[in-house]
Amino acid sequence: MEGSASSRRAQVPPVDRQFSLVLALLATEAGLLKSEILSTVRGYADKYVEGGRNDNLERQFERDKDAIRDLGIPLEAIESPDRPGDNQSMRYRIPKGRYDLPDEVRFTPDELALLGLAAEVWRENSLSEDSQRALTKLRGLGIEPREPVIGYAPRLRVRDAAFEPLRRALDRRQTVRFRYLRPGSAAPRLREVDPYAVVLHDGRWHLHGYDHGVDDVRTFLLSRITGPVEVIAGSSFAEPEAGVQDRILAELDALRLSNAADLSVSAGSDAEVRLGRRAVLRDEDAGVIRLHYTDEAVFADELASYGPEVRVLSPESLTHAVRERLEAVVAAHRAAAGEER
């Protein structure tokens, strides 16, 4: 009966096991042997067999090591000078000085609560793994997320299926392969890219990286990636320059500000309400508003969805793009009506 009760014991979630491992490795200067980790750290110790075979636990430990390093935590493996190359005599540690926050970085209790809430928010669907990793990293720094400061934690979803595989490849510095459909192209083209950054700009996710096909850096909209994102086996690339995320966001901001559209919107319409919130200039008497936009094709898709409620005054290229989309809708309806007859 005791054996049955033990077998029904709740499993320790991977994120809690990894957190316990981080704490244990932070607490030692000399490092811990693998046997010491497996026999004492929560998540391993309850399954450890003294003097027996612990192959499954050792494999679990190897996976946890990789996961912790993927967080950017400096987990070190130190060989024994007397037994070089002996995996069982290797010691593991996390140097506290390399992991602590810089002296100039300090958080107030309210800021810590918000950090915890932010990690809790991004919990569902394709961001669940990032959420768990963020919480592990915060807790390893001694930041224990409190209960949400606003009574409930909302859930956000990322609709682009490419997001999570790209984030994983970025963290591990692996080259990826995917098919990408450019505006105006009849079919998607295969791209091989070293992912440097995945950023959210103007409500849409973008990938910035080195495109092997053109031998230069490019920025891609995740929503235009078709099919799965595949990691190229055995691939790796050098860490990109510092501040690449800030640089690409600044470039996208500059691109957005360089594109301006003047629109005539119908008074009291859905277009006036929704687009008016983003207007940078407005002539209410004429019913004209001005908006900035980043991607002409994406913006044209949005404007065409309002139908007769909005008319593009300038630029001409945007007028043409919206007209093309509306003509395509008309043609599709005519074709469908012809089939019905």
C-alpha positions in Angstrom: 0.0 0.0 0.0 2.9 2.4 0.8 4.3 1.7 -2.7 1.0 2.6 -4.3 0.8 5.9 -2.3 4.4 6.7 -3.4 3.6 6.0 -7.1 0.6 8.4 -6.8 2.8 11.2 -5.5 2.5 14.4 -7.5 5.1 15.0 -10.1 7.3 18.1 -9.7 6.6 20.4 -12.8 9.8 21.0 -14.9 9.8 24.7 -14.2 9.8 24.1 -10.4 12.5 21.4 -10.8 14.7 23.8 -12.8 14.1 26.6 -10.3 15.3 24.3 -7.5 18.3 23.4 -9.5 19.2 27.1 -10.1 18.9 27.8 -6.3 21.1 24.8 -5.5 23.8 25.8 -8.0 23.8 29.4 -6.8 24.3 28.3 -3.2 27.7 26.6 -3.8 31.1 28.1 -4.7 32.8 24.8 -5.3 30.0 23.3 -7.3 28.0 20.1 -6.9 28.6 16.6 -8.3 25.9 15.1 -10.5 25.2 12.5 -7.8 24.8 15.2 -5.2 22.3 17.1 -7.4 20.3 14.0 -8.2 20.1 12.9 -4.6 19.3 16.2 -2.9 17.6 18.6 -5.3 13.8 18.7 -5.4 12.4 17.0 -8.5 15.3 14.6 -8.7 15.7 13.4 -5.1 12.3 11.8 -4.9 13.2 9.4 -7.8 16.9 8.9 -7.0 18.0 5.3 -6.2 21.1 5.2 -4.0 23.6 2.8 -5.5 21.2 2.0 -8.4 20.7 3.0 -12.0 19.5 6.5 -12.5 19.8 6.8 -16.2 16.4 8.5 -16.7 17.3 11.1 -14.0 20.6 11.8 -15.6 19.0 12.4 -19.0 16.5 14.7 -17.3 19.3 16.6 -15.7 21.0 17.1 -19.1 17.8 18.5 -20.5 17.4 20.8 -17.6 20.9 22.1 -18.0 20.2 23.0 -21.6 17.0 24.7 -20.6 18.7 26.8 -17.9 21.5 27.8 -20.3 18.9 28.8 -22.8 17.6 31.3 -20.3 21.0 33.0 -20.3 21.9 31.7 -16.9 25.7 31.0 -16.8 25.7 27.3 -15.6 29.3 26.1 -15.5 30.7 22.6 -15.7 34.1 22.2 -14.0 36.2 19.2 -14.7 38.2 17.5 -11.9 41.9 18.1 -12.4 42.6 14.5 -11.2 40.0 13.0 -13.5 39.7 15.0 -16.8 36.9 13.9 -19.0 35.1 12.0 -16.3 31.5 13.1 -16.4 30.7 11.7 -12.9 33.5 13.7 -11.3 32.4 17.0 -13.0 31.1 19.8 -10.7 28.3 22.2 -11.7 27.7 25.7 -10.4 26.2 29.1 -11.3 28.7 31.9 -10.3 26.5 34.3 -8.3 28.6 37.4 -9.4 27.8 36.7 -13.1 24.1 36.1 -12.4 23.2 38.9 -10.0 21.5 42.0 -11.4 23.9 44.9 -11.9 24.2 47.3 -8.9 22.5 50.1 -10.9 19.4 48.0 -11.6 17.0 47.9 -8.7 13.2 47.2 -8.6 10.6 48.6 -6.2 8.1 46.1 -4.7 5.4 47.4 -7.1 7.7 46.9 -10.1 8.5 43.4 -8.9 4.8 42.7 -8.7 4.3 44.0 -12.2 7.1 41.9 -13.5 5.4 38.8 -12.0 2.1 39.8 -13.5 3.6 40.4 -16.9 5.1 36.9 -16.9 1.7 35.5 -15.8 -0.1 37.4 -18.6 1.8 35.6 -21.4 0.8 32.1 -20.3 -1.4 30.8 -23.0 -0.8 29.1 -26.3 2.4 29.8 -28.1 3.8 32.0 -25.3 3.3 29.5 -22.4 7.0 28.3 -22.7 8.3 31.9 -22.6 6.1 32.7 -19.6 7.5 29.7 -17.6 11.0 30.6 -18.5 10.5 34.2 -17.5 9.1 33.2 -14.1 12.0 30.8 -13.6 14.5 33.6 -14.3 12.7 36.0 -12.0 12.6 33.5 -9.1 16.2 32.6 -9.6 17.1 36.2 -9.1 15.3 36.2 -5.8 12.2 37.8 -7.2 9.1 35.8 -6.1 6.1 36.9 -8.1 3.2 37.9 -5.9 -0.5 37.5 -6.5 -1.6 39.6 -9.5 -1.9 43.3 -8.5 -5.2 43.7 -10.2 -7.3 40.7 -9.0 -7.0 38.8 -12.3 -4.3 37.9 -14.8 -5.5 38.4 -18.4 -4.4 35.9 -21.1 -2.8 37.0 -24.4 -2.6 34.9 -27.5 -0.1 35.1 -30.3 -1.7 34.0 -33.5 1.4 33.6 -35.6 2.4 30.0 -35.4 5.9 30.9 -36.4 6.5 32.8 -33.2 7.6 30.1 -30.8 9.9 28.1 -33.2 11.6 31.4 -34.1 12.1 32.4 -30.5 13.6 29.0 -29.7 15.9 29.2 -32.7 16.9 32.7 -31.8 17.8 31.7 -28.2 19.8 28.7 -29.4 21.4 30.7 -32.4 20.2 28.2 -35.0 19.5 28.9 -38.6 15.9 28.4 -39.7 14.1 27.6 -43.0 10.6 28.7 -43.9 8.5 29.8 -46.9 7.7 33.5 -47.1 5.0 35.1 -49.3 5.9 38.6 -50.4 3.2 41.0 -51.4 2.5 40.7 -55.1 4.2 37.3 -55.4 2.2 34.4 -56.8 3.8 31.8 -54.5 5.9 31.7 -51.4 9.7 31.4 -51.6 12.0 29.3 -49.4 14.2 31.4 -47.2 17.1 30.4 -44.9 17.6 33.0 -42.1 19.8 33.4 -39.0 17.2 35.0 -36.6 18.6 38.0 -34.8 15.5 39.4 -33.1 11.7 38.9 -33.0 10.0 42.3 -32.2 6.5 43.6 -31.9 5.9 46.8 -33.9 2.7 48.5 -34.8 0.7 45.6 -33.5 2.5 42.9 -35.6 5.4 40.6 -35.0 8.5 40.9 -37.1 11.6 38.7 -37.6 14.9 40.4 -38.2 17.8 38.3 -39.4 20.5 37.5 -41.9 18.9 36.1 -45.1 21.4 33.6 -46.7 19.6 33.8 -50.1 20.4 37.6 -50.5 23.5 37.6 -48.4 22.1 40.5 -46.3 19.9 41.3 -43.3 16.2 41.5 -43.9 13.0 42.0 -41.8 10.0 39.7 -42.2 6.4 39.8 -41.1 5.6 36.7 -39.2 2.0 36.7 -40.7 3.5 36.2 -44.2 5.4 33.0 -43.2 3.5 30.0 -44.6 3.9 26.5 -43.4 6.2 25.3 -40.6 9.5 26.9 -39.4 12.3 24.3 -39.6 15.6 24.4 -37.8 18.5 23.4 -40.1 20.3 20.5 -38.3 23.8 21.3 -37.0 23.5 25.0 -37.9 24.7 27.8 -35.7 25.7 31.5 -36.1 27.6 34.1 -34.1 25.7 36.2 -31.6 24.3 39.4 -33.3 25.5 42.8 -32.3 24.3 44.3 -29.0 21.2 46.3 -29.2 19.9 44.7 -32.4 16.3 44.8 -31.1 16.4 48.6 -30.3 18.0 49.2 -33.7 15.4 47.4 -35.7 12.5 49.0 -33.8 14.0 52.4 -34.5 14.2 51.5 -38.2 10.6 50.3 -38.2 9.6 53.5 -36.4 11.4 55.6 -39.0 9.8 53.6 -41.8 6.3 54.2 -40.3 6.9 57.9 -40.0 8.0 58.2 -43.6 4.7 56.7 -44.8 1.7 58.9 -44.5 -1.8 58.5 -46.0 -4.6 61.0 -46.3 -8.0 59.3 -46.1 -11.6 60.5 -46.6 -13.8 58.7 -44.1 -17.6 58.7 -43.9 -19.0 60.6 -40.8 -20.2 58.3 -38.1 -18.9 55.2 -39.8 -16.9 52.4 -38.3 -13.9 53.6 -40.3 -14.1 57.0 -38.8 -14.2 55.6 -35.3 -11.4 53.0 -35.7 -9.0 54.9 -38.0 -9.7 58.2 -36.3 -8.1 56.9 -33.0 -4.8 56.6 -34.9 -5.0 59.9 -36.8 -2.0 62.2 -36.5 -3.9 65.1 -38.3 -7.6 65.6 -38.7 -9.9 68.0 -40.7 -13.3 67.2 -39.3 -15.1 69.6 -41.6 -13.7 67.9 -44.7 -13.8 64.4 -43.1 -10.2 63.9 -43.9 -7.6 62.2 -41.6 -3.9 61.5 -41.9 -2.3 58.3 -40.6 1.2 56.8 -40.6 1.7 53.2 -41.6 4.6 50.7 -41.8 3.6 48.2 -44.5 1.6 49.4 -47.5 0.2 45.9 -48.3 -1.0 45.3 -44.8 -2.5 48.8 -44.6 -4.2 48.3 -47.9 -5.8 45.1 -46.7 -7.2 46.9 -43.6 -8.5 49.9 -45.6 -10.2 47.6 -48.2 -12.1 45.9 -45.4 -14.0 49.1 -44.7 -15.4 49.2 -48.3 -17.1 52.5 -49.2 -16.6 54.0 -45.7 -13.0 55.1 -46.6 -11.4 56.5 -49.7 -7.6 57.0 -50.1 -6.6 60.5 -51.3 -2.9 59.9 -51.2 -0.4 58.4 -51.9 -1.3 57.0 -55.3 0.4 53.7 -54.7 -1.9 53.1 -51.7 -4.9 54.1 -53.7 -3.9 51.5 -56.4 -3.3 48.8 -53.8 -6.8 49.3 -52.2 -8.5 49.4 -55.6 -6.8 46.1 -56.6 -8.2 44.5 -53.5 -11.7 45.8 -54.0 -11.7 44.7 -57.6 -10.5 41.2 -56.6 -13.5 41.0 -54.2 -15.9 42.1 -56.9 -14.4 39.5 -59.3 -14.7 36.8 -56.7 -18.4 37.6 -56.1 -19.1 37.6 -59.9 -17.4 34.2 -60.3 -19.5 32.8 -57.4 -22.7 34.2 -58.8 -21.9 32.7 -62.2 -21.3 29.2 -60.7 -24.7 29.4 -58.9 -26.4 30.0 -62.2 
